[in-house]
């Protein structure tokens, strides 16, 4: 991969946070604010864009494919 095809630090951090498990209610939102300095809304905007980004798939295929399946299942429920 060339340099301009790599994910930025924030994008990598979003995927890394998404790989983790979170215990209690609000733990993930708290981690989003404290570790990334983002509002949960902005975090999910970035995450959703990453799911359609080939660079994200190349960086973390397991996480991206899992989240794509979840997203498709939710779309099917609507």
C-alpha positions in Angstrom: 0.0 0.0 0.0 1.2 3.5 -0.7 1.1 6.1 2.0 -2.0 7.8 0.6 -3.9 4.5 0.7 -3.4 3.9 4.4 -5.9 4.8 7.1 -5.2 7.8 9.3 -4.6 7.5 13.0 -8.1 8.5 13.9 -9.6 5.9 11.5 -7.4 3.2 12.9 -8.3 4.2 16.4 -12.0 4.0 15.6 -11.6 0.4 14.2 -9.4 -0.5 17.2 -12.1 0.7 19.6 -14.8 -1.2 17.7 -12.8 -4.4 18.1 -13.0 -4.2 21.9 -15.7 -5.5 24.2 -17.5 -3.1 26.6 -19.0 -4.1 29.9 -21.6 -1.9 31.3 -24.1 0.5 29.8 -22.5 3.7 28.6 -18.9 2.2 28.7 -18.5 2.4 24.9 -19.8 6.0 24.7 -17.5 7.0 27.6 -14.5 5.4 25.8 -15.4 7.2 22.6 -15.4 10.6 24.3 -12.4 10.0 26.6 -10.1 8.1 24.2 -10.9 9.7 20.9 -12.3 13.0 21.9 -15.4 12.5 19.7 -19.1 12.7 20.3 -20.8 9.3 19.8 -22.7 10.7 16.8 -19.4 11.7 15.0 -17.8 8.4 15.9 -20.6 6.4 14.3 -20.5 8.7 11.2 -16.8 7.9 10.8 -17.4 4.2 11.5 -20.2 4.0 8.9 -18.0 5.6 6.3 -15.2 3.2 7.1 -17.4 0.2 6.4 -17.5 1.3 2.8 -13.8 2.1 2.6 -11.6 -0.5 0.9 -8.6 0.7 3.0 -10.5 -0.2 6.2 -11.3 -3.6 4.8 -7.6 -4.2 4.0 -6.6 -2.9 7.5 -9.0 -5.0 9.6 -11.1 -7.4 7.5 -12.5 -9.3 10.4 -14.0 -6.2 12.2 -15.2 -4.5 9.0 -16.9 -7.7 7.7 -18.6 -8.3 11.0 -19.9 -4.7 11.2 -21.0 -4.9 7.5 -23.1 -8.0 8.4 -24.6 -6.2 11.4 -25.4 -3.2 9.3 -27.1 -5.3 6.6 -29.1 -7.2 9.2 -30.4 -4.0 10.7 -31.3 -2.7 7.2 -33.3 -5.9 6.7 -35.3 -5.2 9.8 -36.5 -1.9 8.6 
